[in-house]
Amino acid sequence: MPIKKPHKRPFAPWLRDHKALSGGGKKLSKNSDLLLTPLIDMFVILVVFLIMNFSASGELVSISKDIQLPKATTTAQMERAPIIQISANTVAVEGVKVGDSEDLLKDDDLRIQDLTDKLQEMRKVDEMMHPGQPFKGQIIINCDKDIDFKLIKKVMFASAEAGYANFNYAVLVSGQVAGEGEAGAGGGEG
């Protein structure tokens, strides 16, 4: 068989450029690496965006199913403060039970020692977390509309003993159904 001179290939430059662009003629791997850094960056940006757009005046008071708030026509925006919940069964501070409503109503003493102790602990924590700032002494009273005022008076007395003398009452805006929207603050200093 005789040796011949190779012919000029018509698509040679195109094939050479195509191989260079496609990875130099290497076979492509079927496994691709997932770049986690950009994915994590995207999620961090998304979380920051959601936090920035989240309303700071959102629902401060979670309304218990056994508490029906009274209605009011005039309300003010609430600030974050300790919440005392008074229902027909229990009295609780930030969800921690401090007494039974029936037992507290039967007792003639105005003091509710467990409530005062819990609020004094919360005051110490607040003063440690905000040194150099004056203590505001704000408290939110979240009570059922049918609660006897004697019990509310005892709660207010115990709160004042612990240094919380600025009372705010969680109320519903007139025409609003419980559990719908936000509760406003009514009342003032006690």
C-alpha positions in Angstrom: 0.0 0.0 0.0 1.5 3.3 -1.0 1.9 6.2 1.4 -0.2 9.2 0.4 -0.1 12.8 1.4 -3.1 13.7 3.7 -5.8 15.8 2.2 -6.9 19.1 3.6 -9.9 18.5 5.9 -12.7 20.9 5.2 -14.0 21.4 8.9 -10.6 21.2 10.6 -10.6 24.8 12.1 -14.1 24.4 13.3 -13.5 21.1 15.0 -10.4 22.5 16.7 -12.3 25.5 18.1 -15.2 23.3 19.1 -12.9 21.0 21.1 -11.3 24.0 22.8 -14.7 25.4 23.9 -16.0 22.1 25.1 -13.2 21.3 27.5 -10.3 20.5 25.2 -11.7 17.2 24.0 -12.1 15.7 27.5 -15.1 13.7 28.3 -17.6 15.6 30.4 -18.2 14.2 33.9 -21.8 13.1 34.6 -21.3 14.2 38.2 -21.5 18.0 38.7 -20.4 19.8 41.9 -23.0 21.8 43.7 -21.6 25.2 44.8 -22.9 25.7 48.3 -21.3 29.1 49.0 -23.6 31.0 46.5 -26.6 29.0 47.7 -25.9 29.9 51.4 -25.3 33.5 50.4 -28.6 33.6 48.7 -30.4 32.2 51.7 -28.7 34.6 54.1 -29.8 37.5 51.9 -33.3 36.1 51.8 -33.5 35.8 55.6 -32.2 39.3 56.1 -34.7 40.6 53.6 -37.6 38.8 55.4 -36.5 40.0 58.8 -36.2 43.6 57.6 -39.7 43.5 56.0 -41.3 41.8 59.0 -43.5 44.2 60.8 -42.1 45.2 64.2 -45.5 46.1 65.3 -46.8 42.6 64.8 -48.7 40.5 67.2 -47.2 41.1 70.6 -50.0 39.5 72.6 -51.0 35.9 71.8 -54.6 35.6 72.8 -55.4 32.4 74.6 -58.5 30.5 73.5 -60.1 30.8 77.0 -59.6 34.6 77.1 -62.0 37.0 75.3 -60.6 40.4 75.3 -62.8 43.4 76.0 -63.5 45.8 73.1 -62.4 49.4 72.9 -62.7 52.2 70.3 -59.5 54.0 71.2 -56.2 52.0 71.2 -52.5 52.8 71.0 -49.6 50.8 69.6 -48.1 48.5 72.2 -44.4 48.2 73.1 -42.8 44.9 74.1 -43.4 44.4 77.8 -44.1 41.4 80.2 -47.6 40.0 79.7 -49.9 38.9 82.5 -52.7 36.6 81.3 -55.8 36.4 83.5 -58.3 33.8 82.6 -61.2 32.3 84.4 -58.9 29.4 85.5 -55.4 30.8 85.9 -53.1 33.8 86.2 -49.9 33.5 84.2 -46.8 35.6 83.5 -45.3 35.1 80.1 -47.2 31.8 79.9 -45.9 30.5 83.3 -48.7 29.9 85.7 -48.5 31.8 89.0 -51.8 31.0 90.5 -55.4 29.7 90.2 -58.0 32.5 89.6 -60.6 30.9 92.0 -58.1 30.5 94.8 -56.8 34.1 94.4 -60.4 35.4 94.5 -61.2 33.6 97.7 -58.1 35.0 99.4 -58.7 38.5 101.0 -55.0 39.5 100.9 -54.2 41.8 98.0 -50.7 40.3 97.6 -50.0 37.6 95.1 -46.5 36.6 96.2 -45.7 34.2 93.3 -46.6 36.9 90.8 -44.5 39.6 92.6 -41.5 37.2 92.8 -41.7 36.4 89.1 -42.0 40.0 88.1 -39.1 41.0 90.4 -36.9 38.3 88.7 -38.0 39.7 85.3 -37.1 43.2 86.4 -33.6 42.2 87.5 -33.1 40.5 84.1 -34.3 43.7 82.3 -32.0 45.9 84.3 -29.0 43.6 83.6 -29.8 43.6 79.9 -30.3 47.4 79.7 -27.8 49.0 82.1 -27.8 52.7 82.2 -31.4 53.0 81.0 -34.2 53.8 83.4 -36.6 51.0 84.1 -39.9 51.7 82.4 -42.1 49.5 84.5 -44.5 48.7 81.7 -46.7 45.6 81.9 -49.5 44.3 79.6 -52.5 42.9 81.3 -54.3 40.4 79.0 -57.5 39.4 80.8 -60.9 38.0 79.9 -63.7 40.5 79.7 -65.8 38.7 82.3 -63.1 38.5 85.0 -64.0 40.0 88.4 -62.3 43.3 89.0 -61.1 42.1 92.4 -58.7 39.7 90.7 -57.5 42.4 88.3 -56.9 44.8 91.3 -54.8 42.1 93.0 -52.7 41.6 89.9 -52.2 45.3 89.6 -51.2 45.6 93.2 -48.7 42.7 92.9 -47.3 44.3 89.7 -46.9 47.6 91.4 -45.1 45.9 94.3 -42.6 44.5 91.9 -42.1 48.0 90.3 -44.3 47.6 87.3 -46.7 50.5 87.7 -47.3 51.4 84.1 -50.3 49.3 83.1 -51.4 48.6 79.5 -54.5 46.5 78.8 -54.8 44.3 75.8 -58.1 45.0 74.0 -59.7 44.3 70.7 -60.5 47.2 68.4 -64.3 47.5 68.1 -65.7 45.4 65.3 -62.8 42.9 65.4 -63.2 39.2 66.1 -60.9 37.6 68.7 -57.9 35.9 67.0 -58.2 38.2 64.0 -55.6 41.0 63.5 -53.8 42.5 66.4 -54.7 43.5 69.8 -54.2 47.1 70.8 -53.3 48.6 74.1 -55.7 50.5 76.2 -55.3 52.1 79.6 -52.4 54.0 81.0 -50.6 54.5 84.2 -52.1 52.9 87.3 
